[in-house]
Amino acid sequence: MSEYDRFEVFTFSGQQETSSFGLNTDTLFPLALKPAKEWYTTLEESILTVKRLSESGDLFDKLREHGGAILIRGLPIKTPQEYSDVAHAFGFLPHEEVGRPPLRTVLAKNIKTANEGPPELPIWPHNEYGWSTINPSWLTFACLQAPESGGETPIISSLGLAAALKRRAPEFIEKLLQKGVKYVYRYGLEDVKSNTGTSVLGAYGQHVNPGDDKEVIRQKIEKEVRRHSNHFQWHDDGSLSVTHIVPIIRKHEDTGLSTWFGNVTSAWGRSKYHGATEPPYRGDDDSYHPPPEYGDGTPIEKEYLNLALSLAESLQVLIEWQVGDIVLLDNYAVMHSRSPWTGKRTVLAGLWDDSRVRISDYPRS
């Protein structure tokens, strides 16, 4: 039997039709699979099945048809190492994070906590590292412990959001194409209680050694910053601001469609939530949350920021986690966010690269 015969498709509330995203398919987003009843799933069988699906190309055909997201439910994943073993079976290249805003802890090879921000704080729709020139091509998530309530991971079609904004606000899309987007991340000396709460050393200090003096530390940090931005500023309090000017309306090479690849909606949602929409943009969590701007430094109209966020949230499909779930996302076609929760929640992440160029820029004047 084929590897797909080991699974059966199931549906759940909230799935969306891919045709509404501009795809020439009439399928559900995301594809949801679970082991067929007659197939007794062991960890070894799961790893081998995922490996064969990936190597055959069938997995990526299905991903493209279903908008870039697959949920596999019911695998025997109970530990970070078991998740790592299954995730590596997809055959991706590990991604190296540069300038990491959220707190994360490595728990197994290329597997880490998704975000250690407080459970009562939401995270708004974003593409992973959509604000940077260095970003992962693929994401995997796995659930090792489901919360008592909440804690869903909403996923949103970036293709669908680009199409919806083109219909609703074509003038906004044109401005974004011409100007790009400017993001500013400010890192303090200490980690703070925030979903973007890592410190200067947490973001850029991976090559800093005990005993390095202040000048060596600064040189090492600046060398790391320059890997993805030449625009940065040290402040009197020792904090560091790093500016990124990048396109957000991109071409998704696998489908040929326009995609929204960035963090405008998450940055704006966070700024509003923390009361940081005005200078100096320091919120009630003691962290800095400057709203995004156009690439030329002019403000993005609040009506457009609110429209983009509301449309993204209207496109959300909630992944309600169960232990043993694994989700694979095309980071260039799918955004994700996070709902607050109660109880204990353990959702781990893997960030992955691809040898192919899977996203490109449109010409800008």
Secondary structure, 3 states (H helix, E strand, C coil): CCHHHHEEECCCCCCEEHHHHCCCCCCEECEEEEECCCCCCCHHHHHHHHHHHHHHCHHHHHHHHCCCEEEECCCCCCCHHHHHHHHHCCCCEECCCCCCCCCCCEEECCEEECCCCCCCCCEEEECCCCCCCCCCCEEEEEEEECCCEECCEEEEEHHHHHHHHHHHCHHHHHHHHHHCEEEEEEECCCCCCCCCCCCHHHHHCCCCCCCCCHHHHHHHHHHHHCCCCCEEEECCCCCEEEEEEECCEEEECCCCEEEECCCHHHHHHHHHHCCCCCCCCECCCCCECCCCEECCCCECCHHHHHHHHHHHHHCCEEECCCCCCEEEEECCCEEEEECCEECCCEEEEEEEECCCCCEEECCCC
